[in-house]
Amino acid sequence: MFALLSYQPAPFSILDEIDAPLDEANIDRFANFLKDYATRGTQFIVITHRKGTMEAADVLHGVTMEESGVSRLLSVKLAEME
């Protein structure tokens, strides 16, 4: 996929748990790779449960269920948190 994006960049790409099989060292490498790749004009929407990938994000969106059957959307811009 990244080879195709190098040839013809897309405005955004959705990655669903692409980091699931990676260990912590490779999570950091992958997160840095995505940040570098994003400077070339592709925005990545990443669905993940991995802390290392979330820490590298600019914005986090999450869904939580505080009570049964009631979902709540949470959004955090990490640049504003620093």
PDB file with SEQRES, HELIX, SHEET and CRYST1 records, atoms N, CA, C and O in Angstrom:
SEQRES   1 A   82  MET PHE ALA LEU LEU SER TYR GLN PRO ALA PRO PHE SER          
SEQRES   2 A   82  ILE LEU ASP GLU ILE ASP ALA PRO LEU ASP GLU ALA ASN          
SEQRES   3 A   82  ILE ASP ARG PHE ALA ASN PHE LEU LYS ASP TYR ALA THR          
SEQRES   4 A   82  ARG GLY THR GLN PHE ILE VAL ILE THR HIS ARG LYS GLY          
SEQRES   5 A   82  THR MET GLU ALA ALA ASP VAL LEU HIS GLY VAL THR MET          
SEQRES   6 A   82  GLU GLU SER GLY VAL SER ARG LEU LEU SER VAL LYS LEU          
SEQRES   7 A   82  ALA GLU MET GLU                                              
HELIX    1 AA1 PHE A    2  TYR A    7  1                                   6    
HELIX    2 AA2 GLU A   24  ALA A   38  1                                  15    
HELIX    3 AA3 LYS A   51  GLU A   55  1                                   5    
HELIX    4 AA4 LEU A   78  MET A   81  1                                   4    
SHEET    1 AA1 2 PHE A  12  ASP A  16  0                                        
SHEET    2 AA1 2 GLN A  43  ILE A  47  1                                        
SHEET    1 AA2 2 VAL A  59  GLU A  67  0                                        
SHEET    2 AA2 2 VAL A  70  LYS A  77 -1                                        
CRYST1    1.000    1.000    1.000  90.00  90.00  90.00 P 1           1          
ATOM      1  N   MET A   1       0.813  -1.177   0.000  1.00  0.00           N  
ATOM      2  CA  MET A   1       0.000   0.000   0.000  1.00  0.00           C  
ATOM      3  C   MET A   1       0.867   1.256   0.000  1.00  0.00           C  
ATOM      4  O   MET A   1       0.576   2.213  -0.717  1.00  0.00           O  
ATOM      5  N   PHE A   2       1.924   1.254   0.796  1.00  0.00           N  
ATOM      6  CA  PHE A   2       2.772   2.441   0.861  1.00  0.00           C  
ATOM      7  C   PHE A   2       3.522   2.672  -0.442  1.00  0.00           C  
ATOM      8  O   PHE A   2       3.805   3.816  -0.798  1.00  0.00           O  
ATOM      9  N   ALA A   3       3.844   1.605  -1.152  1.00  0.00           N  
ATOM     10  CA  ALA A   3       4.471   1.758  -2.470  1.00  0.00           C  
ATOM     11  C   ALA A   3       3.487   2.423  -3.434  1.00  0.00           C  
ATOM     12  O   ALA A   3       3.878   3.278  -4.228  1.00  0.00           O  
ATOM     13  N   LEU A   4       2.221   2.036  -3.367  1.00  0.00           N  
ATOM     14  CA  LEU A   4       1.207   2.666  -4.221  1.00  0.00           C  
ATOM     15  C   LEU A   4       1.022   4.135  -3.858  1.00  0.00           C  
ATOM     16  O   LEU A   4       0.865   4.978  -4.742  1.00  0.00           O  
ATOM     17  N   LEU A   5       1.040   4.446  -2.566  1.00  0.00           N  
ATOM     18  CA  LEU A   5       0.917   5.844  -2.142  1.00  0.00           C  
ATOM     19  C   LEU A   5       2.124   6.676  -2.570  1.00  0.00           C  
ATOM     20  O   LEU A   5       1.997   7.876  -2.814  1.00  0.00           O  
ATOM     21  N   SER A   6       3.290   6.045  -2.663  1.00  0.00           N  
ATOM     22  CA  SER A   6       4.474   6.762  -3.153  1.00  0.00           C  
ATOM     23  C   SER A   6       4.315   7.110  -4.623  1.00  0.00           C  
ATOM     24  O   SER A   6       4.738   8.177  -5.067  1.00  0.00           O  
ATOM     25  N   TYR A   7       3.709   6.211  -5.366  1.00  0.00           N  
ATOM     26  CA  TYR A   7       3.512   6.428  -6.798  1.00  0.00           C  
ATOM     27  C   TYR A   7       2.401   7.440  -7.058  1.00  0.00           C  
ATOM     28  O   TYR A   7       2.564   8.360  -7.859  1.00  0.00           O  
ATOM     29  N   GLN A   8       1.276   7.265  -6.381  1.00  0.00           N  
ATOM     30  CA  GLN A   8       0.141   8.165  -6.564  1.00  0.00           C  
ATOM     31  C   GLN A   8      -0.486   8.438  -5.190  1.00  0.00           C  
ATOM     32  O   GLN A   8      -1.326   7.665  -4.729  1.00  0.00           O  
ATOM     33  N   PRO A   9      -0.081   9.536  -4.536  1.00  0.00           N  
ATOM     34  CA  PRO A   9      -0.581   9.838  -3.189  1.00  0.00           C  
ATOM     35  C   PRO A   9      -2.098  10.027  -3.158  1.00  0.00           C  
ATOM     36  O   PRO A   9      -2.695  10.557  -4.094  1.00  0.00           O  
ATOM     37  N   ALA A  10      -2.695   9.585  -2.071  1.00  0.00           N  
ATOM     38  CA  ALA A  10      -4.126   9.770  -1.835  1.00  0.00           C  
ATOM     39  C   ALA A  10      -4.286  10.832  -0.751  1.00  0.00           C  
ATOM     40  O   ALA A  10      -3.389  10.998   0.076  1.00  0.00           O  
ATOM     41  N   PRO A  11      -5.403  11.553  -0.735  1.00  0.00           N  
ATOM     42  CA  PRO A  11      -5.584  12.577   0.306  1.00  0.00           C  
ATOM     43  C   PRO A  11      -5.706  11.973   1.704  1.00  0.00           C  
ATOM     44  O   PRO A  11      -5.295  12.597   2.683  1.00  0.00           O  
ATOM     45  N   PHE A  12      -6.268  10.763   1.806  1.00  0.00           N  
ATOM     46  CA  PHE A  12      -6.319  10.089   3.105  1.00  0.00           C  
ATOM     47  C   PHE A  12      -6.344   8.578   2.906  1.00  0.00           C  
ATOM     48  O   PHE A  12      -6.674   8.069   1.835  1.00  0.00           O  
ATOM     49  N   SER A  13      -5.985   7.887   3.977  1.00  0.00           N  
ATOM     50  CA  SER A  13      -5.961   6.430   3.960  1.00  0.00           C  
ATOM     51  C   SER A  13      -6.451   5.932   5.315  1.00  0.00           C  
ATOM     52  O   SER A  13      -6.063   6.471   6.352  1.00  0.00           O  
ATOM     53  N   ILE A  14      -7.294   4.916   5.313  1.00  0.00           N  
ATOM     54  CA  ILE A  14      -7.820   4.343   6.550  1.00  0.00           C  
ATOM     55  C   ILE A  14      -7.099   3.022   6.816  1.00  0.00           C  
ATOM     56  O   ILE A  14      -7.079   2.128   5.971  1.00  0.00           O  
ATOM     57  N   LEU A  15      -6.512   2.920   7.998  1.00  0.00           N  
ATOM     58  CA  LEU A  15      -5.766   1.728   8.393  1.00  0.00           C  
ATOM     59  C   LEU A  15      -6.446   1.115   9.612  1.00  0.00           C  
ATOM     60  O   LEU A  15      -6.471   1.728  10.679  1.00  0.00           O  
ATOM     61  N   ASP A  16      -6.992  -0.078   9.467  1.00  0.00           N  
ATOM     62  CA  ASP A  16      -7.732  -0.729  10.543  1.00  0.00           C  
ATOM     63  C   ASP A  16      -6.854  -1.757  11.243  1.00  0.00           C  
ATOM     64  O   ASP A  16      -6.610  -2.839  10.710  1.00  0.00           O  
ATOM     65  N   GLU A  17      -6.385  -1.417  12.433  1.00  0.00           N  
ATOM     66  CA  GLU A  17      -5.557  -2.276  13.281  1.00  0.00           C  
ATOM     67  C   GLU A  17      -4.352  -2.850  12.548  1.00  0.00           C  
ATOM     68  O   GLU A  17      -3.990  -4.012  12.734  1.00  0.00           O  
ATOM     69  N   ILE A  18      -3.739  -2.023  11.717  1.00  0.00           N  
ATOM     70  CA  ILE A  18      -2.563  -2.446  10.957  1.00  0.00           C  
ATOM     71  C   ILE A  18      -1.384  -2.738  11.877  1.00  0.00           C  
ATOM     72  O   ILE A  18      -0.471  -3.472  11.499  1.00  0.00           O  
ATOM     73  N   ASP A  19      -1.395  -2.174  13.071  1.00  0.00           N  
ATOM     74  CA  ASP A  19      -0.286  -2.335  14.006  1.00  0.00           C  
ATOM     75  C   ASP A  19      -0.471  -3.491  14.986  1.00  0.00           C  
ATOM     76  O   ASP A  19       0.385  -3.699  15.846  1.00  0.00           O  
ATOM     77  N   ALA A  20      -1.547  -4.237  14.882  1.00  0.00           N  
ATOM     78  CA  ALA A  20      -1.863  -5.299  15.845  1.00  0.00           C  
ATOM     79  C   ALA A  20      -0.747  -6.338  16.019  1.00  0.00           C  
ATOM     80  O   ALA A  20      -0.479  -6.727  17.156  1.00  0.00           O  
ATOM     81  N   PRO A  21      -0.090  -6.802  14.964  1.00  0.00           N  
ATOM     82  CA  PRO A  21       0.925  -7.844  15.171  1.00  0.00           C  
ATOM     83  C   PRO A  21       2.304  -7.309  15.573  1.00  0.00           C  
ATOM     84  O   PRO A  21       3.231  -8.097  15.756  1.00  0.00           O  
ATOM     85  N   LEU A  22       2.458  -6.002  15.713  1.00  0.00           N  
ATOM     86  CA  LEU A  22       3.777  -5.429  15.986  1.00  0.00           C  
ATOM     87  C   LEU A  22       4.109  -5.423  17.470  1.00  0.00           C  
ATOM     88  O   LEU A  22       3.224  -5.286  18.315  1.00  0.00           O  
ATOM     89  N   ASP A  23       5.408  -5.575  17.784  1.00  0.00           N  
ATOM     90  CA  ASP A  23       5.856  -5.428  19.168  1.00  0.00           C  
ATOM     91  C   ASP A  23       6.097  -3.943  19.444  1.00  0.00           C  
ATOM     92  O   ASP A  23       5.992  -3.119  18.535  1.00  0.00           O  
ATOM     93  N   GLU A  24       6.421  -3.598  20.695  1.00  0.00           N  
ATOM     94  CA  GLU A  24       6.522  -2.187  21.087  1.00  0.00           C  
ATOM     95  C   GLU A  24       7.604  -1.429  20.311  1.00  0.00           C  
ATOM     96  O   GLU A  24       7.394  -0.273  19.941  1.00  0.00           O  
ATOM     97  N   ALA A  25       8.746  -2.054  20.060  1.00  0.00           N  
ATOM     98  CA  ALA A  25       9.807  -1.387  19.313  1.00  0.00           C  
ATOM     99  C   ALA A  25       9.346  -1.050  17.897  1.00  0.00           C  
ATOM    100  O   ALA A  25       9.634   0.032  17.385  1.00  0.00           O  
ATOM    101  N   ASN A  26       8.640  -1.965  17.279  1.00  0.00           N  
ATOM    102  CA  ASN A  26       8.171  -1.726  15.918  1.00  0.00           C  
ATOM    103  C   ASN A  26       6.955  -0.810  15.877  1.00  0.00           C  
ATOM    104  O   ASN A  26       6.703  -0.176  14.852  1.00  0.00           O  
ATOM    105  N   ILE A  27       6.193  -0.724  16.968  1.00  0.00           N  
ATOM    106  CA  ILE A  27       5.100   0.251  17.036  1.00  0.00           C  
ATOM    107  C   ILE A  27       5.671   1.649  16.905  1.00  0.00           C  
ATOM    108  O   ILE A  27       5.141   2.470  16.157  1.00  0.00           O  
ATOM    109  N   ASP A  28       6.755   1.928  17.630  1.00  0.00           N  
ATOM    110  CA  ASP A  28       7.391   3.247  17.566  1.00  0.00           C  
ATOM    111  C   ASP A  28       7.919   3.536  16.161  1.00  0.00           C  
ATOM    112  O   ASP A  28       7.754   4.644  15.650  1.00  0.00           O  
ATOM    113  N   ARG A  29       8.542   2.560  15.549  1.00  0.00           N  
ATOM    114  CA  ARG A  29       9.049   2.739  14.181  1.00  0.00           C  
ATOM    115  C   ARG A  29       7.905   3.001  13.211  1.00  0.00           C  
ATOM    116  O   ARG A  29       8.006   3.871  12.346  1.00  0.00           O  
ATOM    117  N   PHE A  30       6.825   2.253  13.353  1.00  0.00           N  
ATOM    118  CA  PHE A  30       5.679   2.410  12.474  1.00  0.00           C  
ATOM    119  C   PHE A  30       5.032   3.789  12.663  1.00  0.00           C  
ATOM    120  O   PHE A  30       4.673   4.447  11.686  1.00  0.00           O  
ATOM    121  N   ALA A  31       4.886   4.219  13.908  1.00  0.00           N  
ATOM    122  CA  ALA A  31       4.301   5.528  14.189  1.00  0.00           C  
ATOM    123  C   ALA A  31       5.155   6.642  13.572  1.00  0.00           C  
ATOM    124  O   ALA A  31       4.620   7.584  12.989  1.00  0.00           O  
ATOM    125  N   ASN A  32       6.469   6.532  13.700  1.00  0.00           N  
ATOM    126  CA  ASN A  32       7.364   7.524  13.084  1.00  0.00           C  
ATOM    127  C   ASN A  32       7.264   7.489  11.566  1.00  0.00           C  
ATOM    128  O   ASN A  32       7.303   8.532  10.913  1.00  0.00           O  
ATOM    129  N   PHE A  33       7.135   6.300  11.008  1.00  0.00           N  
ATOM    130  CA  PHE A  33       6.970   6.148   9.566  1.00  0.00           C  
ATOM    131  C   PHE A  33       5.704   6.864   9.095  1.00  0.00           C  
ATOM    132  O   PHE A  33       5.735   7.582   8.097  1.00  0.00           O  
ATOM    133  N   LEU A  34       4.590   6.672   9.808  1.00  0.00           N  
ATOM    134  CA  LEU A  34       3.334   7.331   9.426  1.00  0.00           C  
ATOM    135  C   LEU A  34       3.449   8.847   9.532  1.00  0.00           C  
ATOM    136  O   LEU A  34       2.963   9.565   8.659  1.00  0.00           O  
ATOM    137  N   LYS A  35       4.087   9.339  10.588  1.00  0.00           N  
ATOM    138  CA  LYS A  35       4.264  10.793  10.735  1.00  0.00           C  
ATOM    139  C   LYS A  35       5.080  11.350   9.569  1.00  0.00           C  
ATOM    140  O   LYS A  35       4.742  12.399   9.019  1.00  0.00           O  
ATOM    141  N   ASP A  36       6.149  10.654   9.193  1.00  0.00           N  
ATOM    142  CA  ASP A  36       6.976  11.091   8.064  1.00  0.00           C  
ATOM    143  C   ASP A  36       6.173  11.045   6.771  1.00  0.00           C  
ATOM    144  O   ASP A  36       6.237  11.969   5.960  1.00  0.00           O  
ATOM    145  N   TYR A  37       5.432   9.986   6.586  1.00  0.00           N  
ATOM    146  CA  TYR A  37       4.639   9.817   5.363  1.00  0.00           C  
ATOM    147  C   TYR A  37       3.549  10.877   5.258  1.00  0.00           C  
ATOM    148  O   TYR A  37       3.207  11.316   4.159  1.00  0.00           O  
ATOM    149  N   ALA A  38       3.003  11.286   6.399  1.00  0.00           N  
ATOM    150  CA  ALA A  38       1.938  12.298   6.410  1.00  0.00           C  
ATOM    151  C   ALA A  38       2.438  13.642   5.889  1.00  0.00           C  
ATOM    152  O   ALA A  38       1.649  14.438   5.380  1.00  0.00           O  
ATOM    153  N   THR A  39       3.736  13.904   6.009  1.00  0.00           N  
ATOM    154  CA  THR A  39       4.276  15.164   5.491  1.00  0.00           C  
ATOM    155  C   THR A  39       4.260  15.203   3.961  1.00  0.00           C  
ATOM    156  O   THR A  39       4.454  16.263   3.365  1.00  0.00           O  
ATOM    157  N   ARG A  40       4.032  14.063   3.334  1.00  0.00           N  
ATOM    158  CA  ARG A  40       3.973  13.997   1.869  1.00  0.00           C  
ATOM    159  C   ARG A  40       2.568  14.256   1.330  1.00  0.00           C  
ATOM    160  O   ARG A  40       2.353  14.230   0.118  1.00  0.00           O  
ATOM    161  N   GLY A  41       1.606  14.508   2.231  1.00  0.00           N  
ATOM    162  CA  GLY A  41       0.280  14.891   1.768  1.00  0.00           C  
ATOM    163  C   GLY A  41      -0.835  13.884   1.994  1.00  0.00           C  
ATOM    164  O   GLY A  41      -1.963  14.117   1.558  1.00  0.00           O  
ATOM    165  N   THR A  42      -0.556  12.776   2.659  1.00  0.00           N  
ATOM    166  CA  THR A  42      -1.603  11.796   2.940  1.00  0.00           C  
ATOM    167  C   THR A  42      -1.963  11.861   4.419  1.00  0.00           C  
ATOM    168  O   THR A  42      -1.087  11.793   5.281  1.00  0.00           O  
ATOM    169  N   GLN A  43      -3.240  11.991   4.706  1.00  0.00           N  
ATOM    170  CA  GLN A  43      -3.725  11.972   6.082  1.00  0.00           C  
ATOM    171  C   GLN A  43      -4.129  10.541   6.413  1.00  0.00           C  
ATOM    172  O   GLN A  43      -4.840   9.896   5.642  1.00  0.00           O  
ATOM    173  N   PHE A  44      -3.675  10.049   7.559  1.00  0.00           N  
ATOM    174  CA  PHE A  44      -3.979   8.683   7.957  1.00  0.00           C  
ATOM    175  C   PHE A  44      -5.019   8.666   9.065  1.00  0.00           C  
ATOM    176  O   PHE A  44      -4.900   9.380  10.060  1.00  0.00           O  
ATOM    177  N   ILE A  45      -6.033   7.844   8.876  1.00  0.00           N  
ATOM    178  CA  ILE A  45      -7.031   7.561   9.900  1.00  0.00           C  
ATOM    179  C   ILE A  45      -6.717   6.143  10.359  1.00  0.00           C  
ATOM    180  O   ILE A  45      -6.861   5.187   9.597  1.00  0.00           O  
ATOM    181  N   VAL A  46      -6.289   6.016  11.607  1.00  0.00           N  
ATOM    182  CA  VAL A  46      -5.818   4.731  12.113  1.00  0.00           C  
ATOM    183  C   VAL A  46      -6.749   4.243  13.221  1.00  0.00           C  
ATOM    184  O   VAL A  46      -6.980   4.942  14.207  1.00  0.00           O  
ATOM    185  N   ILE A  47      -7.270   3.054  13.045  1.00  0.00           N  
ATOM    186  CA  ILE A  47      -8.069   2.397  14.079  1.00  0.00           C  
ATOM    187  C   ILE A  47      -7.107   1.495  14.833  1.00  0.00           C  
ATOM    188  O   ILE A  47      -6.499   0.599  14.247  1.00  0.00           O  
ATOM    189  N   THR A  48      -6.969   1.733  16.144  1.00  0.00           N  
ATOM    190  CA  THR A  48      -5.973   0.992  16.911  1.00  0.00           C  
ATOM    191  C   THR A  48      -6.376   0.877  18.372  1.00  0.00           C  
ATOM    192  O   THR A  48      -7.200   1.642  18.872  1.00  0.00           O  
ATOM    193  N   HIS A  49      -5.775  -0.098  19.042  1.00  0.00           N  
ATOM    194  CA  HIS A  49      -5.887  -0.230  20.490  1.00  0.00           C  
ATOM    195  C   HIS A  49      -4.509  -0.064  21.129  1.00  0.00           C  
ATOM    196  O   HIS A  49      -4.371  -0.146  22.349  1.00  0.00           O  
ATOM    197  N   ARG A  50      -3.494   0.169  20.301  1.00  0.00           N  
ATOM    198  CA  ARG A  50      -2.114   0.215  20.785  1.00  0.00           C  
ATOM    199  C   ARG A  50      -1.735   1.601  21.280  1.00  0.00           C  
ATOM    200  O   ARG A  50      -1.886   2.591  20.564  1.00  0.00           O  
ATOM    201  N   LYS A  51      -1.243   1.661  22.504  1.00  0.00           N  
ATOM    202  CA  LYS A  51      -0.897   2.920  23.159  1.00  0.00           C  
ATOM    203  C   LYS A  51       0.159   3.701  22.377  1.00  0.00           C  
ATOM    204  O   LYS A  51       0.039   4.916  22.219  1.00  0.00           O  
ATOM    205  N   GLY A  52       1.185   3.016  21.891  1.00  0.00           N  
ATOM    206  CA  GLY A  52       2.254   3.694  21.157  1.00  0.00           C  
ATOM    207  C   GLY A  52       1.768   4.394  19.904  1.00  0.00           C  
ATOM    208  O   GLY A  52       2.243   5.482  19.579  1.00  0.00           O  
ATOM    209  N   THR A  53       0.840   3.791  19.203  1.00  0.00           N  
ATOM    210  CA  THR A  53       0.279   4.411  18.004  1.00  0.00           C  
ATOM    211  C   THR A  53      -0.578   5.609  18.383  1.00  0.00           C  
ATOM    212  O   THR A  53      -0.536   6.638  17.710  1.00  0.00           O  
ATOM    213  N   MET A  54      -1.349   5.485  19.448  1.00  0.00           N  
ATOM    214  CA  MET A  54      -2.180   6.601  19.897  1.00  0.00           C  
ATOM    215  C   MET A  54      -1.329   7.785  20.355  1.00  0.00           C  
ATOM    216  O   MET A  54      -1.695   8.937  20.121  1.00  0.00           O  
ATOM    217  N   GLU A  55      -0.200   7.509  21.004  1.00  0.00           N  
ATOM    218  CA  GLU A  55       0.669   8.576  21.486  1.00  0.00           C  
ATOM    219  C   GLU A  55       1.263   9.387  20.339  1.00  0.00           C  
ATOM    220  O   GLU A  55       1.600  10.557  20.525  1.00  0.00           O  
ATOM    221  N   ALA A  56       1.394   8.796  19.173  1.00  0.00           N  
ATOM    222  CA  ALA A  56       1.974   9.478  18.025  1.00  0.00           C  
ATOM    223  C   ALA A  56       0.951  10.297  17.241  1.00  0.00           C  
ATOM    224  O   ALA A  56       1.323  11.051  16.342  1.00  0.00           O  
ATOM    225  N   ALA A  57      -0.315  10.160  17.568  1.00  0.00           N  
ATOM    226  CA  ALA A  57      -1.376  10.832  16.815  1.00  0.00           C  
ATOM    227  C   ALA A  57      -1.445  12.321  17.141  1.00  0.00           C  
ATOM    228  O   ALA A  57      -1.032  12.758  18.216  1.00  0.00           O  
ATOM    229  N   ASP A  58      -1.973  13.087  16.195  1.00  0.00           N  
ATOM    230  CA  ASP A  58      -2.234  14.508  16.414  1.00  0.00           C  
ATOM    231  C   ASP A  58      -3.589  14.701  17.092  1.00  0.00           C  
ATOM    232  O   ASP A  58      -3.753  15.578  17.941  1.00  0.00           O  
ATOM    233  N   VAL A  59      -4.551  13.872  16.707  1.00  0.00           N  
ATOM    234  CA  VAL A  59      -5.913  13.942  17.250  1.00  0.00           C  
ATOM    235  C   VAL A  59      -6.398  12.524  17.533  1.00  0.00           C  
ATOM    236  O   VAL A  59      -6.181  11.612  16.735  1.00  0.00           O  
ATOM    237  N   LEU A  60      -7.052  12.352  18.668  1.00  0.00           N  
ATOM    238  CA  LEU A  60      -7.649  11.061  19.015  1.00  0.00           C  
ATOM    239  C   LEU A  60      -9.161  11.207  19.065  1.00  0.00           C  
ATOM    240  O   LEU A  60      -9.685  12.174  19.619  1.00  0.00           O  
ATOM    241  N   HIS A  61      -9.852  10.247  18.486  1.00  0.00           N  
ATOM    242  CA  HIS A  61     -11.306  10.158  18.593  1.00  0.00           C  
ATOM    243  C   HIS A  61     -11.593   8.783  19.175  1.00  0.00           C  
ATOM    244  O   HIS A  61     -11.049   7.780  18.714  1.00  0.00           O  
ATOM    245  N   GLY A  62     -12.435   8.741  20.173  1.00  0.00           N  
ATOM    246  CA  GLY A  62     -12.757   7.465  20.795  1.00  0.00           C  
ATOM    247  C   GLY A  62     -14.236   7.367  21.101  1.00  0.00           C  
ATOM    248  O   GLY A  62     -14.939   8.372  21.209  1.00  0.00           O  
ATOM    249  N   VAL A  63     -14.686   6.148  21.236  1.00  0.00           N  
ATOM    250  CA  VAL A  63     -16.072   5.882  21.605  1.00  0.00           C  
ATOM    251  C   VAL A  63     -16.052   5.090  22.901  1.00  0.00           C  
ATOM    252  O   VAL A  63     -15.352   4.084  23.015  1.00  0.00           O  
ATOM    253  N   THR A  64     -16.817   5.547  23.868  1.00  0.00           N  
ATOM    254  CA  THR A  64     -16.905   4.861  25.150  1.00  0.00           C  
ATOM    255  C   THR A  64     -18.367   4.598  25.474  1.00  0.00           C  
ATOM    256  O   THR A  64     -19.261   5.288  24.984  1.00  0.00           O  
ATOM    257  N   MET A  65     -18.594   3.595  26.304  1.00  0.00           N  
ATOM    258  CA  MET A  65     -19.956   3.275  26.711  1.00  0.00           C  
ATOM    259  C   MET A  65     -20.003   3.342  28.235  1.00  0.00           C  
ATOM    260  O   MET A  65     -19.665   2.375  28.918  1.00  0.00           O  
ATOM    261  N   GLU A  66     -20.424   4.494  28.762  1.00  0.00           N  
ATOM    262  CA  GLU A  66     -20.465   4.685  30.204  1.00  0.00           C  
ATOM    263  C   GLU A  66     -21.610   3.902  30.850  1.00  0.00           C  
ATOM    264  O   GLU A  66     -21.486   3.432  31.981  1.00  0.00           O  
ATOM    265  N   GLU A  67     -22.711   3.768  30.134  1.00  0.00           N  
ATOM    266  CA  GLU A  67     -23.822   2.965  30.621  1.00  0.00           C  
ATOM    267  C   GLU A  67     -24.320   2.105  29.477  1.00  0.00           C  
ATOM    268  O   GLU A  67     -24.122   2.449  28.311  1.00  0.00           O  
ATOM    269  N   SER A  68     -24.940   1.032  29.781  1.00  0.00           N  
ATOM    270  CA  SER A  68     -25.367   0.070  28.775  1.00  0.00           C  
ATOM    271  C   SER A  68     -26.242   0.701  27.694  1.00  0.00           C  
ATOM    272  O   SER A  68     -27.285   1.291  27.980  1.00  0.00           O  
ATOM    273  N   GLY A  69     -25.791   0.563  26.442  1.00  0.00           N  
ATOM    274  CA  GLY A  69     -26.564   1.042  25.295  1.00  0.00           C  
ATOM    275  C   GLY A  69     -26.403   2.507  24.975  1.00  0.00           C  
ATOM    276  O   GLY A  69     -27.035   3.001  24.041  1.00  0.00           O  
ATOM    277  N   VAL A  70     -25.563   3.232  25.732  1.00  0.00           N  
ATOM    278  CA  VAL A  70     -25.374   4.669  25.484  1.00  0.00           C  
ATOM    279  C   VAL A  70     -23.897   4.917  25.162  1.00  0.00           C  
ATOM    280  O   VAL A  70     -23.037   4.813  26.037  1.00  0.00           O  
ATOM    281  N   SER A  71     -23.616   5.242  23.910  1.00  0.00           N  
ATOM    282  CA  SER A  71     -22.247   5.520  23.480  1.00  0.00           C  
ATOM    283  C   SER A  71     -21.965   7.009  23.565  1.00  0.00           C  
ATOM    284  O   SER A  71     -22.866   7.839  23.437  1.00  0.00           O  
ATOM    285  N   ARG A  72     -20.700   7.328  23.782  1.00  0.00           N  
ATOM    286  CA  ARG A  72     -20.284   8.720  23.869  1.00  0.00           C  
ATOM    287  C   ARG A  72     -18.997   8.892  23.075  1.00  0.00           C  
ATOM    288  O   ARG A  72     -18.067   8.096  23.212  1.00  0.00           O  
ATOM    289  N   LEU A  73     -18.940   9.935  22.240  1.00  0.00           N  
ATOM    290  CA  LEU A  73     -17.760  10.225  21.437  1.00  0.00           C  
ATOM    291  C   LEU A  73     -16.848  11.186  22.192  1.00  0.00           C  
ATOM    292  O   LEU A  73     -17.297  12.205  22.718  1.00  0.00           O  
ATOM    293  N   LEU A  74     -15.556  10.845  22.238  1.00  0.00           N  
ATOM    294  CA  LEU A  74     -14.545  11.692  22.866  1.00  0.00           C  
ATOM    295  C   LEU A  74     -13.532  12.100  21.809  1.00  0.00           C  
ATOM    296  O   LEU A  74     -13.140  11.283  20.976  1.00  0.00           O  
ATOM    297  N   SER A  75     -13.109  13.353  21.836  1.00  0.00           N  
ATOM    298  CA  SER A  75     -12.078  13.833  20.918  1.00  0.00           C  
ATOM    299  C   SER A  75     -11.053  14.636  21.692  1.00  0.00           C  
ATOM    300  O   SER A  75     -11.407  15.435  22.559  1.00  0.00           O  
ATOM    301  N   VAL A  76      -9.777  14.426  21.380  1.00  0.00           N  
ATOM    302  CA  VAL A  76      -8.689  15.130  22.030  1.00  0.00           C  
ATOM    303  C   VAL A  76      -7.666  15.534  20.997  1.00  0.00           C  
ATOM    304  O   VAL A  76      -7.180  14.689  20.246  1.00  0.00           O  
ATOM    305  N   LYS A  77      -7.324  16.827  20.943  1.00  0.00           N  
ATOM    306  CA  LYS A  77      -6.221  17.295  20.102  1.00  0.00           C  
ATOM    307  C   LYS A  77      -4.977  17.303  20.983  1.00  0.00           C  
ATOM    308  O   LYS A  77      -4.878  18.099  21.917  1.00  0.00           O  
ATOM    309  N   LEU A  78      -4.044  16.432  20.688  1.00  0.00           N  
ATOM    310  CA  LEU A  78      -2.891  16.249  21.558  1.00  0.00           C  
ATOM    311  C   LEU A  78      -1.971  17.455  21.579  1.00  0.00           C  
ATOM    312  O   LEU A  78      -1.299  17.683  22.585  1.00  0.00           O  
ATOM    313  N   ALA A  79      -1.914  18.236  20.509  1.00  0.00           N  
ATOM    314  CA  ALA A  79      -1.079  19.433  20.481  1.00  0.00           C  
ATOM    315  C   ALA A  79      -1.548  20.441  21.523  1.00  0.00           C  
ATOM    316  O   ALA A  79      -0.730  21.177  22.075  1.00  0.00           O  
ATOM    317  N   GLU A  80      -2.838  20.490  21.799  1.00  0.00           N  
ATOM    318  CA  GLU A  80      -3.382  21.408  22.788  1.00  0.00           C  
ATOM    319  C   GLU A  80      -3.107  20.931  24.213  1.00  0.00           C  
ATOM    320  O   GLU A  80      -3.157  21.726  25.151  1.00  0.00           O  
ATOM    321  N   MET A  81      -2.822  19.657  24.378  1.00  0.00           N  
ATOM    322  CA  MET A  81      -2.591  19.088  25.702  1.00  0.00           C  
ATOM    323  C   MET A  81      -1.187  19.396  26.219  1.00  0.00           C  
ATOM    324  O   MET A  81      -0.956  19.341  27.427  1.00  0.00           O  
ATOM    325  N   GLU A  82      -0.255  19.715  25.341  1.00  0.00           N  
ATOM    326  CA  GLU A  82       1.142  19.927  25.753  1.00  0.00           C  
ATOM    327  C   GLU A  82       1.373  21.289  26.319  1.00  0.00           C  
ATOM    328  O   GLU A  82       2.495  21.614  26.708  1.00  0.00           O  
TER     329      GLU A  82                                                      
END                                                                             
